[in-house]
Amino acid sequence: MALGPIEIVVLGFPGNRFTGDIRPRIVDLVQRDIVTVIDALFITKGEDGAVGYLELEQLVDDPEISALNGLLTSQLDLLTSEDATELAANLQPGSSALALVFEHRWMAPVREAIIESGGVLLADLHVPPEVVESVLAAVE
């Protein structure tokens, strides 16, 4: 079966205020087979700017993050220490982030149909919502 597009999102938590409120939303998407979480890192940036990271399975003391680890159905270890450093570049000191790598499962059957019909996917672009909102505001 064909894979759907793979995407990385990095969710920042200024002041390390991760509460786990996002977990039910992610669980819902996984349970409805819209996405599959295939890798994740919890990234921290100390007050001194030092970057650290942990795989979710290493965070057994935090029940919210530990629960997210259960969503990784086929962890591929795509994120590296170099990725953590790069992804932390925009993170303020004293903050944390959750980097999620996921597959768009909803697109897999469409991609398979494209291949079977002899077609090809010509582009897979991501436009952040802030950009769309900015353009729409400028048009108004």
TORZARO-708311 format. One line per field, with one value per atom (N, C-alpha, C, CB): atom name; x, y negated, z negated. Coordinates in steps of 0.02 Angstrom, whole numbers. Each point is the difference from the previous one (the first is absolute). Glycine has a CB too. Example, Ala and Ser with C-alpha at 12.3 -4.5 7.8 and 13.67 -1.06 7.14 Angstrom:
atom <- (N/CA/C/CB/N/CA/C/CB)
x <- (660/-45/45/-95/77/42/-39/59)
y <- (284/-59/-60/59/-112/-59/-55/32)
z <- (-390/0/0/-62/98/-3/-37/108)
! end
This chain:
atom <- (N/CA/C/CB/N/CA/C/CB/N/CA/C/CB/N/CA/C/CB/N/CA/C/CB/N/CA/C/CB/N/CA/C/CB/N/CA/C/CB/N/CA/C/CB/N/CA/C/CB/N/CA/C/CB/N/CA/C/CB/N/CA/C/CB/N/CA/C/CB/N/CA/C/CB/N/CA/C/CB/N/CA/C/CB/N/CA/C/CB/N/CA/C/CB/N/CA/C/CB/N/CA/C/CB/N/CA/C/CB/N/CA/C/CB/N/CA/C/CB/N/CA/C/CB/N/CA/C/CB/N/CA/C/CB/N/CA/C/CB/N/CA/C/CB/N/CA/C/CB/N/CA/C/CB/N/CA/C/CB/N/CA/C/CB/N/CA/C/CB/N/CA/C/CB/N/CA/C/CB/N/CA/C/CB/N/CA/C/CB/N/CA/C/CB/N/CA/C/CB/N/CA/C/CB/N/CA/C/CB/N/CA/C/CB/N/CA/C/CB/N/CA/C/CB/N/CA/C/CB/N/CA/C/CB/N/CA/C/CB/N/CA/C/CB/N/CA/C/CB/N/CA/C/CB/N/CA/C/CB/N/CA/C/CB/N/CA/C/CB/N/CA/C/CB/N/CA/C/CB/N/CA/C/CB/N/CA/C/CB/N/CA/C/CB/N/CA/C/CB/N/CA/C/CB/N/CA/C/CB/N/CA/C/CB/N/CA/C/CB/N/CA/C/CB/N/CA/C/CB/N/CA/C/CB/N/CA/C/CB/N/CA/C/CB/N/CA/C/CB/N/CA/C/CB/N/CA/C/CB/N/CA/C/CB/N/CA/C/CB/N/CA/C/CB/N/CA/C/CB/N/CA/C/CB/N/CA/C/CB/N/CA/C/CB/N/CA/C/CB/N/CA/C/CB/N/CA/C/CB/N/CA/C/CB/N/CA/C/CB/N/CA/C/CB/N/CA/C/CB/N/CA/C/CB/N/CA/C/CB/N/CA/C/CB/N/CA/C/CB/N/CA/C/CB/N/CA/C/CB/N/CA/C/CB/N/CA/C/CB/N/CA/C/CB/N/CA/C/CB/N/CA/C/CB/N/CA/C/CB/N/CA/C/CB/N/CA/C/CB/N/CA/C/CB/N/CA/C/CB/N/CA/C/CB/N/CA/C/CB/N/CA/C/CB/N/CA/C/CB/N/CA/C/CB/N/CA/C/CB/N/CA/C/CB/N/CA/C/CB/N/CA/C/CB/N/CA/C/CB/N/CA/C/CB/N/CA/C/CB/N/CA/C/CB/N/CA/C/CB/N/CA/C/CB/N/CA/C/CB/N/CA/C/CB/N/CA/C/CB/N/CA/C/CB/N/CA/C/CB/N/CA/C/CB/N/CA/C/CB/N/CA/C/CB/N/CA/C/CB/N/CA/C/CB/N/CA/C/CB/N/CA/C/CB/N/CA/C/CB/N/CA/C/CB/N/CA/C/CB/N/CA/C/CB/N/CA/C/CB/N/CA/C/CB/N/CA/C/CB/N/CA/C/CB/N/CA/C/CB/N/CA/C/CB/N/CA/C/CB)
x <- (42/-42/44/-92/72/37/-3/-23/77/1/-33/105/-134/-23/58/-116/107/54/22/-45/109/28/13/53/-71/8/30/-98/134/27/-32/111/-139/-23/37/-115/129/34/-44/116/-138/-46/39/-97/100/38/-41/70/-37/-32/43/-54/43/40/-5/-19/75/1/-12/-39/47/-10/-70/121/-171/-69/-37/-1/30/-34/-48/99/-164/-50/-30/-25/37/-29/-69/65/-90/-66/-5/-14/70/-2/-8/71/-53/-1/-67/86/-143/-63/-13/-45/67/-10/42/-25/87/44/-25/98/-120/-28/-59/37/-80/-59/21/-63/113/23/30/22/14/30/-55/105/-152/-53/-44/2/-10/-41/41/-73/136/45/11/-39/38/15/76/-111/144/73/27/-4/68/38/62/-44/54/60/57/-67/121/54/65/-52/57/58/-17/80/-46/-12/60/-124/137/53/-28/92/-73/-14/64/-90/88/59/-4/12/44/2/57/-49/39/53/6/-21/79/12/6/55/-56/8/67/-72/121/66/4/49/-105/-2/20/25/-6/19/-62/95/-87/-55/7/-8/-47/-3/-60/57/-56/-58/-5/11/-71/-13/-52/28/-19/-52/-58/84/-144/-58/3/-67/94/2/47/-25/68/45/-34/96/-155/-34/-54/25/-7/-49/-28/59/-25/-23/-58/115/-125/-53/-56/83/-139/-54/-29/-26/23/-28/45/-55/120/47/6/64/-64/3/-60/62/-120/-60/7/-69/103/11/45/-13/59/45/-40/89/-145/-42/-29/-26/28/-27/49/-68/131/51/-7/78/-114/-15/56/-119/157/54/59/-82/112/52/58/-33/51/53/65/-89/91/60/28/26/-69/21/34/-94/76/28/66/-116/166/66/17/37/20/22/11/54/-30/10/-68/103/-154/-67/-24/-25/36/-22/32/-14/78/35/-29/104/-116/-28/-71/72/-112/-70/-6/-32/83/-1/23/21/1/28/-49/67/-131/-49/-31/-24/47/-27/33/-22/-17/26/33/-89/141/31/-53/111/-105/-47/-66/52/-50/-61/11/-32/-22/4/-42/19/-9/-38/-10/47/-99/-14/2/-71/119/5/-34/109/-158/-37/10/-85/103/4/-60/129/-170/-60/-13/-48/13/-22/-72/82/-98/-70/-33/29/-58/-31/-59/35/-70/-58/20/-56/119/23/25/30/-14/28/-44/55/-120/-41/-4/-66/67/-1/64/-74/130/65/2/56/-83/-1/-41/12/-70/-42/35/-102/140/38/50/-14/51/50/-32/71/-127/-34/-28/-28/12/-27/54/-103/166/56/18/-34/4/15/59/-120/141/55/-18/84/-60/-8/53/-49/30/47/25/-56/17/21/-35/21/11/-27/24/-2/-36/21/-38/26/6/-31/-2/40/-99/-9/-25/-25/66/-21/-64/120/-164/-63/11/-51/106/14/10/51/-21/12/-67/114/-157/-66/-40/0/1/-36/27/-22/87/32/-21/97/-97/-20/-73/86/-128/-72/-13/-26/63/-7/22/18/35/25/-49/117/-152/-48/-62/42/-61/-59/15/-36)
y <- (59/-59/-62/62/-113/-62/-40/-3/-32/-45/-66/54/-86/-67/-48/31/-95/-49/0/-70/60/-4/-73/116/-137/-69/-3/-35/-18/-13/-65/61/-59/-62/-6/7/-69/-14/-46/15/9/-38/-28/73/-139/-33/-13/-51/55/-13/-49/116/-181/-50/11/-82/74/9/72/-116/163/72/14/9/-41/9/53/-119/177/56/31/22/-22/26/66/-116/134/61/-9/59/-121/-12/18/-91/96/19/75/-99/138/73/28/4/-23/29/-15/-12/-46/-17/44/-119/131/44/71/-74/97/68/8/6/-56/3/8/-72/33/5/69/-123/150/67/53/-37/34/50/-1/-10/-48/-5/13/-81/102/18/-58/118/-179/-59/-10/-52/64/-4/60/-126/140/49/-37/101/-102/-31/51/-73/53/47/-18/24/-84/-17/-63/52/-62/-60/-11/18/-81/-20/-55/31/-29/-55/-40/65/-128/-43/-54/23/-36/-53/-48/76/-138/-50/-32/-21/31/-28/-75/105/-135/-72/-23/0/45/-16/14/26/-4/13/70/-117/159/69/40/-7/45/39/72/-76/104/71/31/-22/87/34/70/-67/93/67/33/-33/97/39/5/67/-61/2/58/-53/110/57/-12/74/-126/-17/-43/8/-35/-46/35/-93/143/39/-38/103/-157/-38/-47/8/-23/-46/41/-96/104/44/-24/29/-94/-25/17/-93/85/16/75/-106/141/73/28/1/-31/22/-12/-24/-30/-13/53/-123/150/52/61/-40/54/56/-8/17/-77/-12/18/-91/99/16/73/-88/100/69/32/-30/-10/28/-49/63/-73/-49/15/-19/-31/8/-34/8/-44/-36/-44/94/-136/-45/-63/43/-64/-61/15/-47/5/9/-57/61/-56/-54/-64/85/-78/-59/-33/52/-11/-27/-38/95/-66/-32/-69/112/-117/-64/-50/59/-36/-44/-21/56/-9/-15/-46/110/-110/-42/-71/101/-115/-66/-57/55/-45/-52/4/-1/47/10/-48/122/-157/-46/38/-84/55/32/11/-54/111/16/28/-88/113/26/71/-116/147/68/5/47/8/12/74/-105/122/69/4/21/17/10/66/-66/64/59/12/-19/80/21/45/-8/-10/41/9/-41/95/16/-21/96/-129/-17/64/-123/163/63/-11/49/-104/-12/-5/-59/41/-9/65/-117/167/63/32/17/-8/31/-44/57/-123/-44/7/-81/84/9/66/-70/123/65/-2/55/-90/-6/-40/6/-57/-39/45/-105/145/45/51/-16/46/51/-28/60/-124/-30/-27/-28/37/-23/-73/82/-112/-70/-6/-27/-34/-15/-60/48/-49/-57/-51/71/-129/-50/-47/6/-14/-45/19/-93/81/10/-59/129/-183/-62/-10/-50/18/-16/-75/108/-134/-72/-10/-22/-9/-11/-42/8/7/-38/-75/101/-121/-71/-35/26/9/-29/-9/54/-4/-5/-58/124/-128/-54/-68/78/-84/-63/-20/25/23/-14/-20/81/-45/-16/-69/122/-140/-66/-55/50/-36/-50/-9/31/22/-3/-39/110/-104/-35/-73/97)
z <- (0/0/0/-61/96/6/-65/124/-138/-57/18/-41/-9/9/-11/-37/50/-11/-73/95/-106/-67/-16/10/-70/-21/-70/73/-86/-67/-24/23/-83/-32/-66/55/-73/-63/-40/51/-109/-42/-58/33/-39/-52/-62/87/-145/-64/-39/-1/12/-36/-75/93/-127/-72/-22/-9/55/-15/-26/-26/56/-23/40/-35/43/33/-49/76/-60/-46/24/-33/95/27/30/-84/86/28/73/-82/117/71/10/25/-76/7/24/-90/61/24/74/-115/139/70/46/-33/11/39/-1/-25/-34/-6/47/-121/125/43/74/-82/103/70/15/0/-48/9/2/-58/11/-3/62/-123/154/61/63/-58/49/55/49/-10/-18/41/2/-31/-25/-4/-38/5/7/-40/-24/66/-132/-28/7/-82/117/12/-35/108/-136/-40/-39/83/-138/-41/-46/4/-17/-47/-44/82/-145/-46/-5/-65/83/4/-53/124/-158/-49/17/-88/68/5/-68/125/-157/-66/2/-33/-26/-5/30/-103/101/29/75/-111/141/71/20/15/-65/15/21/-83/137/28/-23/101/-124/-19/34/-110/115/30/-29/106/-105/-24/45/-119/131/33/-50/72/-47/-45/-50/90/-70/-46/-58/96/-92/-55/-52/79/-64/-45/-40/80/-117/-38/-59/36/-59/-57/16/-45/109/20/33/17/-52/26/66/-116/128/63/59/-63/54/54/8/-21/-35/2/38/-109/100/36/75/-101/120/72/30/-21/-19/25/24/-79/48/21/70/-119/146/67/55/-48/31/50/19/-45/99/20/39/1/35/40/0/73/-132/-6/48/-119/158/49/-18/84/-140/-22/55/-79/106/53/-27/69/-130/-28/-36/-13/24/-28/-49/104/-136/-44/39/-76/138/43/15/50/-39/12/-62/80/-139/-62/-7/-55/70/-4/50/-37/97/52/-17/85/-109/-16/-61/48/-91/-59/15/-69/130/17/-16/89/-78/-13/-69/121/-161/-68/-48/25/-64/-49/-58/31/-61/-59/-54/26/-61/-53/27/-69/131/32/23/36/-13/26/63/-116/152/61/8/54/-18/18/76/-104/131/72/16/8/36/21/75/-91/108/70/11/7/42/11/74/-107/121/67/8/8/47/16/28/24/-67/21/48/-109/101/43/73/-95/108/69/31/-30/-10/27/53/-110/100/52/64/-90/81/58/39/-61/25/34/37/-89/57/33/64/-112/110/60/55/-73/52/49/36/-71/32/28/46/-102/79/40/65/-105/106/61/46/-64/43/41/-12/83/-132/-16/-47/16/-26/-46/-42/81/-142/-43/19/-95/117/23/-55/110/-162/-54/-64/82/-136/-67/-42/10/-8/-33/-65/113/-160/-64/-7/-52/42/-11/-71/124/-167/-69/-4/-37/-10/-6/-8/-50/17/-10/67/-112/160/66/36/6/-9/32/-32/25/-91/-35/21/-97/103/20/71/-76/121/69/3/41/-76/0/-31/-8/-44/-30/49/-113/151/48/57/-30/51/54/-21/44/-107/-24/-1/-70)
! end
